[in-house]
């Protein structure tokens, strides 16, 4: 029975990965100056995810739609990322967005809807992540 459920999960994962590939949204176009500022803010973000998780796919689509380059950390295939997520974030649950502040502290955001809303606010310019003054020259 164990192998039956493993096979079902494997097949579902393949469908999710295929849907991710076929239905990826197009990136939004913005001025080079605005994109540079957004890219600098995104350097302080990391998304802990599983490649075939439907909620992670939804979050990655939002990142792509908003043309955000955020580091992806696969907590399923990399035990180091899984340990970091569990020990620092508090639980082994994906998707999870790690937001690193200027003082070195981190904020961990779970729930795909919350992450997508947060990223949308950053992309729209209604919310900002504090960046190093040396990096703020582009703004």
C-alpha positions in Angstrom: 0.0 0.0 0.0 2.9 2.3 0.8 4.3 2.0 -2.8 0.8 2.7 -4.2 0.7 6.1 -2.5 4.3 6.8 -3.5 3.3 6.1 -7.1 0.3 8.3 -6.9 2.3 11.2 -5.4 4.9 10.8 -8.1 2.3 10.9 -10.9 0.7 14.0 -9.4 4.0 15.7 -9.0 4.7 15.2 -12.7 1.3 16.8 -13.6 2.1 19.7 -11.4 5.5 20.2 -13.0 4.0 20.0 -16.4 1.4 22.6 -15.5 4.1 24.8 -14.1 6.0 24.6 -17.4 3.0 25.1 -19.7 1.2 27.9 -17.8 4.0 30.1 -16.6 2.9 33.8 -16.8 4.7 36.4 -18.8 7.0 38.9 -17.0 5.8 42.4 -16.5 7.9 45.1 -18.2 9.1 48.1 -16.2 11.8 50.7 -16.6 15.4 49.7 -16.1 15.7 52.0 -13.1 12.6 50.5 -11.4 13.7 47.0 -12.2 17.2 47.7 -10.7 15.6 48.9 -7.5 13.4 45.9 -7.3 16.3 43.5 -8.0 18.2 45.1 -5.1 15.3 44.6 -2.7 14.9 41.0 -3.9 18.4 40.2 -2.9 17.2 40.1 0.7 14.5 37.5 0.0 14.7 33.7 -0.3 11.8 31.4 -1.0 12.0 28.0 0.6 9.9 25.6 -1.5 9.4 22.2 -3.0 9.5 22.0 -6.8 6.3 20.1 -7.2 4.3 21.7 -4.4 1.2 23.4 -6.0 1.3 26.3 -3.5 5.0 26.8 -4.3 4.2 26.8 -8.0 1.5 29.5 -7.4 4.1 31.6 -5.5 6.7 31.2 -8.2 4.2 32.2 -10.8 3.6 35.4 -8.9 7.4 36.0 -8.7 7.7 35.5 -12.4 4.7 37.7 -13.3 6.2 40.5 -11.2 9.7 39.9 -12.7 11.2 39.3 -9.3 14.6 37.5 -9.0 14.3 35.8 -5.7 16.6 33.0 -4.6 14.8 29.6 -4.6 15.8 27.1 -1.9 14.6 23.6 -2.4 14.0 22.3 1.2 13.1 18.8 -0.1 16.3 18.1 -2.0 18.7 20.1 0.2 18.8 19.0 3.8 20.8 22.1 4.8 17.9 24.3 3.6 15.4 22.0 5.3 17.3 22.3 8.6 17.6 26.1 8.3 13.8 26.4 7.6 12.9 24.2 10.6 15.4 25.6 13.1 15.2 29.3 12.2 11.7 29.5 10.7 10.1 27.3 13.3 8.5 24.7 11.1 9.2 22.6 8.0 6.4 24.0 5.9 6.6 25.4 2.4 6.3 27.9 0.8 8.1 30.1 3.2 9.6 33.5 2.4 12.7 34.5 4.4 13.0 38.3 4.6 16.5 39.4 5.9 16.5 42.9 7.5 19.4 45.3 7.5 20.4 44.4 11.1 20.8 40.8 10.0 17.5 39.6 11.7 15.1 37.5 9.6 11.4 37.4 9.3 9.7 34.2 8.1 6.5 34.4 6.2 4.4 31.2 5.6 1.2 30.9 3.5 1.3 31.4 -0.2 -1.5 34.0 -0.2 0.4 36.1 2.3 3.6 35.8 0.4 2.0 36.6 -2.9 0.3 39.7 -1.4 3.6 40.8 0.1 5.5 40.4 -3.1 2.8 42.2 -5.1 3.1 45.2 -2.7 6.9 45.3 -3.2 6.5 45.0 -7.0 3.9 47.8 -7.0 6.1 50.0 -4.8 3.6 50.3 -2.0 6.0 48.4 0.4 9.8 48.5 0.5 12.5 46.4 2.0 15.2 48.5 3.6 18.4 48.0 1.7 22.0 49.0 2.3 22.6 52.7 1.6 25.3 51.8 -0.8 22.8 49.8 -2.8 20.2 52.6 -2.7 22.0 54.7 -5.3 19.8 53.4 -8.1 16.7 54.7 -6.4 
